[in-house]
Amino acid sequence: MSYNLLKGKKGIIFGALDENSIAWKTALRCHAEGAQIILTNAPIAMRLGEINKLAEAVNAPVIPCDVSSDEDVLNLLTKSMEHFGGGVDFILHSIGMSINVRKGISYPENNYDFTHKGLDISAISLHRVLQTALKLDAINEWGSVVALTYIAAQRVFPDYNDMADAKSMLESIARNFGYYYGTRKKVRVNTISQSPTRTKAGSGVKGFDGFINYAEKMSPLGNASAEDCANYCVTMFSDMTKMVTMQNLFHDGGFSFTGVTAEVIESMEK
Ligand SMILES: NC(=O)c1ccc[n+]([C@@H]2O[C@H](COP(=O)([O-])OP(=O)(O)OC[C@H]3O[C@@H](n4cnc5c(N)ncnc54)[C@H](O)[C@@H]3O)[C@@H](O)[C@H]2O)c1
């Protein structure tokens, strides 16, 4: 169902890798709600070619951008402004990468070169995008920027590894940059803290099956799906949420505020 919530709006969506990606589902929903979009991902991710299917479905140009490169981010935002003939109304930052996770290096043994790279891609990149956008005046007044995060920023989930640090930093950048972008340009910046979701990035976390099943049992509404997350992103890009900024918004079926559920207690008694 479509409500035309994003009619006339223009946006950039980072991070659609394959059809399971949260960014992929969000691009489809934004398009259905009337938005015009530009898709972007790291050049290396584009070699898989999947993104072209999405580009066709949502009638969007694809502009490569490695978010750890100042030059790439500048190029993306400049080209986006040329394409739209002005600024954008929304940006989705749906990016996460930890080399320590990929290489199976546990948190106490982390390699700091990998940690730096992971923080740069997963967290500092939000600052880079916002700083470049502010310089170019690339986001329209009352525009909305959303970055995706996970509750490991607040609580310990052992195998989430250094991504937990990256998410804490990401949320802090959203809060702090949200202050400056709000006061200078009336642009809002928020993070959405999503349930575990079966995607390439999600499944990279060790013990993911146990993780996702536990969260399902610990959430009164169950886990939020990628489609649910896409819907939430749409509302955050719409004018219906125009006074919400600098927030970390839990989108997790109630997991974050649940101490324990009857289902989990029952499973402990067996
Ligand atoms: N899947 C989950 O369980 C879950 C839960 C909460 C939050 N999140 C967050 O949601 C976001 C999207 O992840 P997803 O689960 O859809 O997985 P995904 O693997 O589909 O998306 C991650 C994206 O990051 C991109 N990326 C990696 N390095 C990049 C770089 N240098 N430049 C540009 N892009 C780069 C990848 O190409 C990929 O498209 C991430 O921030 C992730 O941490 C995921």
The ligand as a MOL file (V3000), in Angstrom:
LIG
                    3D

  0  0  0     0  0            999 V3000
M  V30 BEGIN CTAB
M  V30 COUNTS 44 48 0 0 0
M  V30 BEGIN ATOM
M  V30 1 N 21.3410 -7.0750 9.7610 0
M  V30 2 C 21.2250 -6.7920 11.0610 0
M  V30 3 O 21.0410 -7.6580 11.9210 0
M  V30 4 C 21.2960 -5.3500 11.4900 0
M  V30 5 C 20.7630 -4.9880 12.7450 0
M  V30 6 C 20.8670 -3.6500 13.1510 0
M  V30 7 C 21.5110 -2.7300 12.3130 0
M  V30 8 N 22.0140 -3.1360 11.1120 0 CHG=1
M  V30 9 C 22.6960 -2.1500 10.2750 0
M  V30 10 O 21.9830 -1.9580 9.0850 0
M  V30 11 C 22.8840 -1.4420 8.1020 0
M  V30 12 C 22.7080 -2.1950 6.7940 0
M  V30 13 O 23.1490 -3.5120 6.9240 0
M  V30 14 P 22.3790 -4.7610 6.3330 0
M  V30 15 O 22.0440 -5.6190 7.4820 0
M  V30 16 O 21.3140 -4.3480 5.3850 0 CHG=-1
M  V30 17 O 23.5430 -5.5410 5.5570 0
M  V30 18 P 24.1710 -5.3930 4.0820 0
M  V30 19 O 25.3920 -6.2380 4.1120 0
M  V30 20 O 23.1540 -5.6960 3.0740 0
M  V30 21 O 24.5790 -3.8370 4.0010 0
M  V30 22 C 25.8120 -3.3130 4.4290 0
M  V30 23 C 26.2840 -2.3880 3.3080 0
M  V30 24 O 27.4560 -1.6470 3.6710 0
M  V30 25 C 28.1310 -1.4310 2.4390 0
M  V30 26 N 29.5210 -0.9940 2.6180 0
M  V30 27 C 30.5330 -1.6810 3.2430 0
M  V30 28 N 31.6720 -0.9910 3.1220 0
M  V30 29 C 31.4000 0.1570 2.4380 0
M  V30 30 C 32.1790 1.2720 1.9990 0
M  V30 31 N 33.4860 1.3430 2.2420 0
M  V30 32 N 31.5520 2.2680 1.2970 0
M  V30 33 C 30.2230 2.2040 1.0390 0
M  V30 34 N 29.4430 1.1670 1.4330 0
M  V30 35 C 30.0250 0.1660 2.1120 0
M  V30 36 C 28.0660 -2.8210 1.7880 0
M  V30 37 O 28.4540 -2.8290 0.4260 0
M  V30 38 C 26.6110 -3.1640 2.0300 0
M  V30 39 O 25.8070 -2.7010 0.9680 0
M  V30 40 C 24.2830 -1.5260 8.7180 0
M  V30 41 O 24.6250 -0.2820 9.2940 0
M  V30 42 C 24.0790 -2.5620 9.7980 0
M  V30 43 O 25.0470 -2.4730 10.8190 0
M  V30 44 C 21.8940 -4.4130 10.6780 0
M  V30 END ATOM
M  V30 BEGIN BOND
M  V30 1 1 1 2
M  V30 2 2 2 3
M  V30 3 1 2 4
M  V30 4 1 4 5
M  V30 5 2 4 44
M  V30 6 2 5 6
M  V30 7 1 6 7
M  V30 8 2 7 8
M  V30 9 1 8 9
M  V30 10 1 8 44
M  V30 11 1 9 10
M  V30 12 1 9 42
M  V30 13 1 10 11
M  V30 14 1 11 12
M  V30 15 1 11 40
M  V30 16 1 12 13
M  V30 17 1 13 14
M  V30 18 2 14 15
M  V30 19 1 14 16
M  V30 20 1 14 17
M  V30 21 1 17 18
M  V30 22 2 18 19
M  V30 23 1 18 20
M  V30 24 1 18 21
M  V30 25 1 21 22
M  V30 26 1 22 23
M  V30 27 1 23 24
M  V30 28 1 23 38
M  V30 29 1 24 25
M  V30 30 1 25 26
M  V30 31 1 25 36
M  V30 32 1 26 27
M  V30 33 1 26 35
M  V30 34 2 27 28
M  V30 35 1 28 29
M  V30 36 1 29 30
M  V30 37 2 29 35
M  V30 38 1 30 31
M  V30 39 2 30 32
M  V30 40 1 32 33
M  V30 41 2 33 34
M  V30 42 1 34 35
M  V30 43 1 36 37
M  V30 44 1 36 38
M  V30 45 1 38 39
M  V30 46 1 40 41
M  V30 47 1 40 42
M  V30 48 1 42 43
M  V30 END BOND
M  V30 END CTAB
M  END
